[in-house]
Amino acid sequence: MTVRPMVNRDSQFFWDGTAAGELRIQHCPSCEALRFPPGPSCPRCGAFDQGYVVAAGTGTVFSYVVHRHPPVPGKELPIVLALVDLDEGVRMVGEVADAVGPDGQPEIEIGTRLRVDFHRVDDDLTLPVWRLEEEQR
Ligand code: ZN
């Protein structure tokens, strides 16, 4: 079992994106603002128009926690959850894979560069997961 995110009319494009291997950020066609999390209207100009851009998939750790307890269904703890500042300027929370060392200490710090990857859970759900950028080279 996996904790499933809520998918609604406002966030459907995001989950369609992860399924397609894209990290999508909601974009306001009226004022060009980017926003996350997705919502029905633009917090900057109030427009109800919605579009999206595909993020480069890279970002920087703004802050993070090592989650050791309570248990999370489908997860082997500890895991690292980070607030990631995308290079496009929005901030989102996500799991950082393989970021806990054998000693149980996190292997990231504030400012660590991350790159998004996608974990396909099943036909209906693909979750974004972050990895240390240098590991992909
Ligand atoms: Zn706007």
Backbone and ligand atoms as CSV (ligand in chain L), in Angstrom:
chain,resi,resn,atom,element,x,y,z
A,1,MET,N,N,0.841,-1.195,0.000
A,1,MET,CA,C,0.000,0.000,0.000
A,1,MET,C,C,0.877,1.247,0.000
A,2,THR,N,N,0.415,2.242,-0.658
A,2,THR,CA,C,1.139,3.512,-0.740
A,2,THR,C,C,0.190,4.637,-0.362
A,3,VAL,N,N,0.740,5.633,0.280
A,3,VAL,CA,C,-0.050,6.829,0.532
A,3,VAL,C,C,-0.302,7.515,-0.803
A,4,ARG,N,N,-1.558,7.705,-1.139
A,4,ARG,CA,C,-1.867,8.271,-2.451
A,4,ARG,C,C,-2.196,9.755,-2.327
A,5,PRO,N,N,-1.642,10.538,-3.195
A,5,PRO,CA,C,-1.960,11.964,-3.152
A,5,PRO,C,C,-3.369,12.209,-3.649
A,6,MET,N,N,-3.925,13.326,-3.248
A,6,MET,CA,C,-5.247,13.671,-3.722
A,6,MET,C,C,-5.133,14.207,-5.148
A,7,VAL,N,N,-5.902,13.642,-6.019
A,7,VAL,CA,C,-5.936,14.131,-7.390
A,7,VAL,C,C,-7.290,14.774,-7.604
A,8,ASN,N,N,-7.285,16.014,-8.007
A,8,ASN,CA,C,-8.552,16.676,-8.286
A,8,ASN,C,C,-8.433,17.457,-9.586
A,9,ARG,N,N,-9.461,18.200,-9.914
A,9,ARG,CA,C,-9.493,18.906,-11.179
A,9,ARG,C,C,-8.307,19.865,-11.316
A,10,ASP,N,N,-7.894,20.431,-10.189
A,10,ASP,CA,C,-6.815,21.407,-10.247
A,10,ASP,C,C,-5.434,20.769,-10.348
A,11,SER,N,N,-5.303,19.535,-9.891
A,11,SER,CA,C,-3.978,18.929,-9.892
A,11,SER,C,C,-3.831,17.803,-10.916
A,12,GLN,N,N,-4.905,17.521,-11.660
A,12,GLN,CA,C,-4.859,16.426,-12.635
A,12,GLN,C,C,-3.687,16.587,-13.613
A,13,PHE,N,N,-3.463,17.816,-14.088
A,13,PHE,CA,C,-2.388,18.036,-15.053
A,13,PHE,C,C,-1.040,17.647,-14.471
A,14,PHE,N,N,-0.883,17.857,-13.146
A,14,PHE,CA,C,0.397,17.539,-12.505
A,14,PHE,C,C,0.659,16.032,-12.554
A,15,TRP,N,N,-0.391,15.253,-12.229
A,15,TRP,CA,C,-0.238,13.793,-12.194
A,15,TRP,C,C,-0.195,13.206,-13.596
A,16,ASP,N,N,-0.876,13.838,-14.536
A,16,ASP,CA,C,-0.713,13.439,-15.935
A,16,ASP,C,C,0.744,13.646,-16.352
A,17,GLY,N,N,1.332,14.717,-15.818
A,17,GLY,CA,C,2.720,15.036,-16.134
A,17,GLY,C,C,3.694,14.019,-15.591
A,18,THR,N,N,3.540,13.674,-14.311
A,18,THR,CA,C,4.482,12.704,-13.741
A,18,THR,C,C,4.379,11.372,-14.474
A,19,ALA,N,N,3.166,11.010,-14.871
A,19,ALA,CA,C,2.983,9.755,-15.611
A,19,ALA,C,C,3.718,9.798,-16.951
A,20,ALA,N,N,3.852,11.006,-17.488
A,20,ALA,CA,C,4.533,11.184,-18.761
A,20,ALA,C,C,6.014,11.528,-18.573
A,21,GLY,N,N,6.469,11.497,-17.322
A,21,GLY,CA,C,7.868,11.818,-17.077
A,21,GLY,C,C,8.175,13.302,-17.120
A,22,GLU,N,N,7.151,14.103,-16.817
A,22,GLU,CA,C,7.336,15.553,-16.808
A,22,GLU,C,C,6.936,16.121,-15.456
A,23,LEU,N,N,7.731,17.060,-14.977
A,23,LEU,CA,C,7.364,17.796,-13.778
A,23,LEU,C,C,6.717,19.097,-14.233
A,24,ARG,N,N,5.407,19.184,-14.037
A,24,ARG,CA,C,4.663,20.327,-14.564
A,24,ARG,C,C,4.354,21.324,-13.460
A,25,ILE,N,N,4.493,22.590,-13.794
A,25,ILE,CA,C,4.183,23.665,-12.860
A,25,ILE,C,C,3.046,24.481,-13.446
A,26,GLN,N,N,2.055,24.744,-12.607
A,26,GLN,CA,C,0.932,25.531,-13.093
A,26,GLN,C,C,1.402,26.940,-13.455
A,27,HIS,N,N,0.900,27.417,-14.550
A,27,HIS,CA,C,1.344,28.689,-15.112
A,27,HIS,C,C,0.121,29.520,-15.464
A,28,CYS,N,N,0.134,30.780,-15.047
A,28,CYS,CA,C,-0.994,31.668,-15.335
A,28,CYS,C,C,-0.779,32.331,-16.693
A,29,PRO,N,N,-1.657,32.073,-17.656
A,29,PRO,CA,C,-1.495,32.686,-18.976
A,29,PRO,C,C,-1.695,34.194,-18.944
A,30,SER,N,N,-2.367,34.701,-17.909
A,30,SER,CA,C,-2.661,36.134,-17.858
A,30,SER,C,C,-1.467,36.957,-17.390
A,31,CYS,N,N,-0.833,36.504,-16.287
A,31,CYS,CA,C,0.245,37.321,-15.721
A,31,CYS,C,C,1.577,36.596,-15.718
A,32,GLU,N,N,1.620,35.392,-16.243
A,32,GLU,CA,C,2.866,34.618,-16.366
A,32,GLU,C,C,3.368,34.071,-15.036
A,33,ALA,N,N,2.598,34.199,-13.959
A,33,ALA,CA,C,3.051,33.678,-12.675
A,33,ALA,C,C,3.057,32.152,-12.692
A,34,LEU,N,N,4.058,31.581,-12.005
A,34,LEU,CA,C,4.087,30.143,-11.779
A,34,LEU,C,C,3.593,29.896,-10.369
A,35,ARG,N,N,2.878,28.800,-10.166
A,35,ARG,CA,C,2.399,28.551,-8.816
A,35,ARG,C,C,2.390,27.071,-8.483
A,36,PHE,N,N,2.644,26.809,-7.206
A,36,PHE,CA,C,2.569,25.465,-6.663
A,36,PHE,C,C,2.243,25.612,-5.196
A,37,PRO,N,N,1.344,24.839,-4.625
A,37,PRO,CA,C,0.561,23.805,-5.313
A,37,PRO,C,C,-0.479,24.391,-6.255
A,38,PRO,N,N,-0.975,23.555,-7.163
A,38,PRO,CA,C,-1.979,24.023,-8.120
A,38,PRO,C,C,-3.256,24.471,-7.426
A,39,GLY,N,N,-3.894,25.453,-8.005
A,39,GLY,CA,C,-5.165,25.918,-7.464
A,39,GLY,C,C,-6.059,26.373,-8.592
A,40,PRO,N,N,-7.306,26.681,-8.280
A,40,PRO,CA,C,-8.270,27.040,-9.325
A,40,PRO,C,C,-8.037,28.426,-9.908
A,41,SER,N,N,-7.425,29.337,-9.135
A,41,SER,CA,C,-7.228,30.683,-9.651
A,41,SER,C,C,-5.840,31.177,-9.287
A,42,CYS,N,N,-5.411,32.203,-9.985
A,42,CYS,CA,C,-4.069,32.741,-9.790
A,42,CYS,C,C,-4.026,33.635,-8.559
A,43,PRO,N,N,-3.145,33.329,-7.584
A,43,PRO,CA,C,-3.091,34.164,-6.383
A,43,PRO,C,C,-2.547,35.561,-6.668
A,44,ARG,N,N,-1.886,35.729,-7.800
A,44,ARG,CA,C,-1.311,37.041,-8.095
A,44,ARG,C,C,-2.310,37.952,-8.807
A,45,CYS,N,N,-2.990,37.429,-9.836
A,45,CYS,CA,C,-3.872,38.314,-10.601
A,45,CYS,C,C,-5.331,37.876,-10.552
A,46,GLY,N,N,-5.610,36.722,-9.959
A,46,GLY,CA,C,-6.992,36.306,-9.792
A,46,GLY,C,C,-7.605,35.621,-11.002
A,47,ALA,N,N,-6.845,35.494,-12.088
A,47,ALA,CA,C,-7.387,34.879,-13.294
A,47,ALA,C,C,-7.691,33.403,-13.057
A,48,PHE,N,N,-8.709,32.919,-13.715
A,48,PHE,CA,C,-9.053,31.508,-13.610
A,48,PHE,C,C,-8.468,30.699,-14.758
A,49,ASP,N,N,-7.732,31.357,-15.633
A,49,ASP,CA,C,-7.062,30.631,-16.715
A,49,ASP,C,C,-5.995,29.732,-16.115
A,50,GLN,N,N,-5.811,28.580,-16.721
A,50,GLN,CA,C,-4.763,27.691,-16.243
A,50,GLN,C,C,-3.960,27.155,-17.401
A,51,GLY,N,N,-2.687,27.147,-17.220
A,51,GLY,CA,C,-1.805,26.476,-18.155
A,51,GLY,C,C,-0.700,25.850,-17.341
A,52,TYR,N,N,0.274,25.292,-18.001
A,52,TYR,CA,C,1.419,24.789,-17.244
A,52,TYR,C,C,2.671,24.873,-18.104
A,53,VAL,N,N,3.792,24.852,-17.412
A,53,VAL,CA,C,5.069,24.715,-18.085
A,53,VAL,C,C,5.719,23.446,-17.553
A,54,VAL,N,N,6.609,22.879,-18.318
A,54,VAL,CA,C,7.355,21.705,-17.868
A,54,VAL,C,C,8.659,22.186,-17.247
A,55,ALA,N,N,8.836,21.848,-15.978
A,55,ALA,CA,C,10.032,22.283,-15.267
A,55,ALA,C,C,11.256,21.528,-15.779
A,56,ALA,N,N,12.413,22.141,-15.587
A,56,ALA,CA,C,13.664,21.477,-15.965
A,56,ALA,C,C,13.907,20.244,-15.102
A,57,GLY,N,N,13.279,20.230,-13.916
A,57,GLY,CA,C,13.427,19.063,-13.051
A,57,GLY,C,C,14.631,19.136,-12.141
A,58,THR,N,N,15.157,20.339,-11.977
A,58,THR,CA,C,16.289,20.522,-11.080
A,58,THR,C,C,15.928,21.567,-10.042
A,59,GLY,N,N,16.547,21.425,-8.868
A,59,GLY,CA,C,16.256,22.354,-7.799
A,59,GLY,C,C,17.262,22.220,-6.684
A,60,THR,N,N,16.981,22.983,-5.626
A,60,THR,CA,C,17.906,23.093,-4.497
A,60,THR,C,C,17.148,22.832,-3.210
A,61,VAL,N,N,17.789,22.134,-2.288
A,61,VAL,CA,C,17.149,21.855,-1.001
A,61,VAL,C,C,17.003,23.155,-0.213
A,62,PHE,N,N,15.765,23.503,0.130
A,62,PHE,CA,C,15.498,24.672,0.969
A,62,PHE,C,C,15.543,24.262,2.438
A,63,SER,N,N,14.907,23.142,2.744
A,63,SER,CA,C,15.006,22.554,4.071
A,63,SER,C,C,14.592,21.103,3.946
A,64,TYR,N,N,14.818,20.324,4.983
A,64,TYR,CA,C,14.466,18.912,4.892
A,64,TYR,C,C,14.289,18.340,6.289
A,65,VAL,N,N,13.621,17.224,6.348
A,65,VAL,CA,C,13.507,16.477,7.591
A,65,VAL,C,C,13.820,15.019,7.287
A,66,VAL,N,N,14.377,14.345,8.285
A,66,VAL,CA,C,14.537,12.901,8.195
A,66,VAL,C,C,13.366,12.299,8.951
A,67,HIS,N,N,12.521,11.592,8.191
A,67,HIS,CA,C,11.315,11.030,8.798
A,67,HIS,C,C,11.618,9.614,9.279
A,68,ARG,N,N,11.606,9.441,10.605
A,68,ARG,CA,C,11.920,8.129,11.185
A,68,ARG,C,C,10.685,7.470,11.792
A,69,HIS,N,N,9.695,8.274,12.148
A,69,HIS,CA,C,8.523,7.790,12.854
A,69,HIS,C,C,7.445,8.853,12.736
A,70,PRO,N,N,6.205,8.520,12.633
A,70,PRO,CA,C,5.595,7.185,12.616
A,70,PRO,C,C,5.772,6.479,11.267
A,71,PRO,N,N,5.441,5.190,11.233
A,71,PRO,CA,C,5.558,4.424,9.987
A,71,PRO,C,C,4.713,5.032,8.868
A,72,VAL,N,N,5.198,4.877,7.653
A,72,VAL,CA,C,4.468,5.324,6.473
A,72,VAL,C,C,4.177,4.092,5.634
A,73,PRO,N,N,2.910,3.848,5.296
A,73,PRO,CA,C,2.586,2.640,4.513
A,73,PRO,C,C,3.409,2.578,3.235
A,74,GLY,N,N,3.992,1.437,2.975
A,74,GLY,CA,C,4.730,1.249,1.740
A,74,GLY,C,C,6.131,1.814,1.758
A,75,LYS,N,N,6.570,2.330,2.911
A,75,LYS,CA,C,7.888,2.958,2.980
A,75,LYS,C,C,8.759,2.270,4.013
A,76,GLU,N,N,10.036,2.147,3.662
A,76,GLU,CA,C,11.016,1.689,4.623
A,76,GLU,C,C,11.691,2.927,5.195
A,77,LEU,N,N,11.565,3.120,6.497
A,77,LEU,CA,C,12.104,4.326,7.128
A,77,LEU,C,C,13.552,4.100,7.547
A,78,PRO,N,N,14.350,5.147,7.710
A,78,PRO,CA,C,13.955,6.548,7.530
A,78,PRO,C,C,13.962,6.973,6.060
A,79,ILE,N,N,13.194,8.000,5.780
A,79,ILE,CA,C,13.241,8.632,4.466
A,79,ILE,C,C,13.502,10.124,4.669
A,80,VAL,N,N,13.979,10.756,3.630
A,80,VAL,CA,C,14.224,12.191,3.696
A,80,VAL,C,C,13.150,12.905,2.887
A,81,LEU,N,N,12.488,13.836,3.546
A,81,LEU,CA,C,11.513,14.688,2.864
A,81,LEU,C,C,12.101,16.089,2.798
A,82,ALA,N,N,12.086,16.663,1.633
A,82,ALA,CA,C,12.708,17.975,1.462
A,82,ALA,C,C,11.727,18.968,0.864
A,83,LEU,N,N,11.923,20.213,1.241
A,83,LEU,CA,C,11.309,21.314,0.520
A,83,LEU,C,C,12.314,21.714,-0.551
A,84,VAL,N,N,11.894,21.584,-1.790
A,84,VAL,CA,C,12.807,21.796,-2.913
A,84,VAL,C,C,12.426,23.096,-3.618
A,85,ASP,N,N,13.402,23.974,-3.743
A,85,ASP,CA,C,13.204,25.184,-4.544
A,85,ASP,C,C,13.562,24.850,-5.986
A,86,LEU,N,N,12.538,24.756,-6.811
A,86,LEU,CA,C,12.808,24.487,-8.222
A,86,LEU,C,C,13.521,25.682,-8.855
A,87,ASP,N,N,14.290,25.397,-9.871
A,87,ASP,CA,C,15.010,26.480,-10.542
A,87,ASP,C,C,14.040,27.488,-11.161
A,88,GLU,N,N,12.795,27.053,-11.387
A,88,GLU,CA,C,11.777,27.960,-11.931
A,88,GLU,C,C,11.220,28.900,-10.867
A,89,GLY,N,N,11.537,28.649,-9.586
A,89,GLY,CA,C,11.133,29.601,-8.560
A,89,GLY,C,C,9.971,29.190,-7.692
A,90,VAL,N,N,9.449,27.985,-7.853
A,90,VAL,CA,C,8.408,27.518,-6.945
A,90,VAL,C,C,9.012,26.475,-6.019
A,91,ARG,N,N,8.305,26.253,-4.926
A,91,ARG,CA,C,8.808,25.354,-3.896
A,91,ARG,C,C,7.838,24.209,-3.743
A,92,MET,N,N,8.360,22.983,-3.710
A,92,MET,CA,C,7.472,21.840,-3.481
A,92,MET,C,C,8.140,20.842,-2.553
A,93,VAL,N,N,7.302,20.058,-1.882
A,93,VAL,CA,C,7.828,19.056,-0.968
A,93,VAL,C,C,7.938,17.729,-1.702
A,94,GLY,N,N,8.962,16.969,-1.385
A,94,GLY,CA,C,9.090,15.672,-2.025
A,94,GLY,C,C,10.086,14.794,-1.290
A,95,GLU,N,N,10.007,13.517,-1.594
A,95,GLU,CA,C,10.947,12.571,-1.001
A,95,GLU,C,C,12.261,12.605,-1.773
A,96,VAL,N,N,13.360,12.549,-1.036
A,96,VAL,CA,C,14.671,12.439,-1.666
A,96,VAL,C,C,15.130,10.991,-1.499
A,97,ALA,N,N,15.304,10.297,-2.618
A,97,ALA,CA,C,15.631,8.876,-2.572
A,97,ALA,C,C,17.092,8.663,-2.207
A,98,ASP,N,N,17.342,7.600,-1.495
A,98,ASP,CA,C,18.708,7.181,-1.187
A,98,ASP,C,C,19.526,8.299,-0.543
A,99,ALA,N,N,18.899,9.044,0.332
A,99,ALA,CA,C,19.576,10.198,0.918
A,99,ALA,C,C,19.892,9.997,2.397
A,100,VAL,N,N,19.750,8.765,2.878
A,100,VAL,CA,C,20.120,8.461,4.257
A,100,VAL,C,C,21.282,7.484,4.216
A,101,GLY,N,N,22.360,7.849,4.886
A,101,GLY,CA,C,23.556,7.014,4.898
A,101,GLY,C,C,23.390,5.790,5.777
A,102,PRO,N,N,24.358,4.898,5.737
A,102,PRO,CA,C,24.310,3.678,6.560
A,102,PRO,C,C,24.261,3.991,8.054
A,103,ASP,N,N,24.761,5.159,8.433
A,103,ASP,CA,C,24.730,5.540,9.844
A,103,ASP,C,C,23.420,6.212,10.235
A,104,GLY,N,N,22.476,6.283,9.284
A,104,GLY,CA,C,21.188,6.880,9.584
A,104,GLY,C,C,21.166,8.384,9.456
A,105,GLN,N,N,22.290,8.947,9.060
A,105,GLN,CA,C,22.347,10.404,8.912
A,105,GLN,C,C,22.048,10.801,7.469
A,106,PRO,N,N,21.401,11.946,7.291
A,106,PRO,CA,C,21.065,12.389,5.931
A,106,PRO,C,C,22.323,12.736,5.130
A,107,GLU,N,N,22.252,12.491,3.853
A,107,GLU,CA,C,23.392,12.779,2.981
A,107,GLU,C,C,23.118,14.001,2.114
A,108,ILE,N,N,22.176,14.811,2.557
A,108,ILE,CA,C,21.940,16.088,1.872
A,108,ILE,C,C,22.033,17.199,2.898
A,109,GLU,N,N,22.141,18.402,2.430
A,109,GLU,CA,C,22.095,19.559,3.314
A,109,GLU,C,C,21.388,20.679,2.579
A,110,ILE,N,N,21.118,21.743,3.296
A,110,ILE,CA,C,20.480,22.888,2.651
A,110,ILE,C,C,21.381,23.369,1.523
A,111,GLY,N,N,20.805,23.515,0.374
A,111,GLY,CA,C,21.581,23.955,-0.783
A,111,GLY,C,C,22.008,22.830,-1.705
A,112,THR,N,N,21.821,21.567,-1.275
A,112,THR,CA,C,22.175,20.440,-2.138
A,112,THR,C,C,21.360,20.478,-3.429
A,113,ARG,N,N,22.015,20.225,-4.537
A,113,ARG,CA,C,21.334,20.213,-5.830
A,113,ARG,C,C,20.649,18.865,-6.048
A,114,LEU,N,N,19.406,18.933,-6.503
A,114,LEU,CA,C,18.629,17.726,-6.731
A,114,LEU,C,C,18.096,17.710,-8.161
A,115,ARG,N,N,17.831,16.495,-8.598
A,115,ARG,CA,C,17.195,16.336,-9.908
A,115,ARG,C,C,16.014,15.389,-9.737
A,116,VAL,N,N,14.919,15.682,-10.385
A,116,VAL,CA,C,13.726,14.876,-10.199
A,116,VAL,C,C,13.819,13.583,-11.005
A,117,ASP,N,N,13.230,12.556,-10.446
A,117,ASP,CA,C,13.064,11.288,-11.133
A,117,ASP,C,C,11.609,10.880,-10.878
A,118,PHE,N,N,11.176,9.832,-11.502
A,118,PHE,CA,C,9.771,9.460,-11.363
A,118,PHE,C,C,9.645,8.001,-10.972
A,119,HIS,N,N,8.834,7.779,-9.971
A,119,HIS,CA,C,8.599,6.434,-9.471
A,119,HIS,C,C,7.178,6.023,-9.835
A,120,ARG,N,N,7.090,5.081,-10.769
A,120,ARG,CA,C,5.786,4.604,-11.196
A,120,ARG,C,C,5.253,3.597,-10.183
A,121,VAL,N,N,4.172,3.965,-9.520
A,121,VAL,CA,C,3.583,3.113,-8.497
A,121,VAL,C,C,2.650,2.092,-9.143
A,122,ASP,N,N,1.780,2.574,-10.002
A,122,ASP,CA,C,0.874,1.700,-10.739
A,122,ASP,C,C,0.341,2.489,-11.934
A,123,ASP,N,N,-0.665,1.954,-12.607
A,123,ASP,CA,C,-1.177,2.601,-13.814
A,123,ASP,C,C,-1.712,4.010,-13.550
A,124,ASP,N,N,-2.157,4.235,-12.332
A,124,ASP,CA,C,-2.819,5.504,-12.038
A,124,ASP,C,C,-1.935,6.513,-11.313
A,125,LEU,N,N,-0.788,6.050,-10.870
A,125,LEU,CA,C,-0.008,6.947,-10.013
A,125,LEU,C,C,1.491,6.826,-10.273
A,126,THR,N,N,2.085,7.940,-10.606
A,126,THR,CA,C,3.536,8.052,-10.687
A,126,THR,C,C,3.952,9.212,-9.805
A,127,LEU,N,N,4.835,8.935,-8.857
A,127,LEU,CA,C,5.246,9.959,-7.912
A,127,LEU,C,C,6.588,10.558,-8.318
A,128,PRO,N,N,6.704,11.884,-8.192
A,128,PRO,CA,C,8.034,12.457,-8.372
A,128,PRO,C,C,8.912,12.101,-7.177
A,129,VAL,N,N,10.163,11.814,-7.428
A,129,VAL,CA,C,11.112,11.530,-6.357
A,129,VAL,C,C,12.409,12.247,-6.723
A,130,TRP,N,N,13.064,12.783,-5.696
A,130,TRP,CA,C,14.261,13.585,-5.962
A,130,TRP,C,C,15.514,12.775,-5.684
A,131,ARG,N,N,16.531,13.033,-6.470
A,131,ARG,CA,C,17.822,12.377,-6.275
A,131,ARG,C,C,18.919,13.434,-6.290
A,132,LEU,N,N,20.041,13.073,-5.653
A,132,LEU,CA,C,21.189,13.974,-5.687
A,132,LEU,C,C,21.612,14.140,-7.136
A,133,GLU,N,N,21.824,15.380,-7.536
A,133,GLU,CA,C,22.095,15.646,-8.948
A,133,GLU,C,C,23.384,14.978,-9.405
A,134,GLU,N,N,24.413,14.965,-8.566
A,134,GLU,CA,C,25.705,14.447,-9.030
A,134,GLU,C,C,25.667,12.939,-9.274
A,135,GLU,N,N,24.684,12.251,-8.671
A,135,GLU,CA,C,24.625,10.811,-8.856
A,135,GLU,C,C,24.187,10.437,-10.254
A,136,GLN,N,N,23.654,11.400,-10.986
A,136,GLN,CA,C,23.117,11.077,-12.305
A,136,GLN,C,C,24.142,11.272,-13.393
A,137,ARG,N,N,25.285,11.835,-13.044
A,137,ARG,CA,C,26.273,12.088,-14.091
A,137,ARG,C,C,27.035,10.828,-14.443
L,1,ZN,ZN,ZN,-2.028,35.434,-12.896
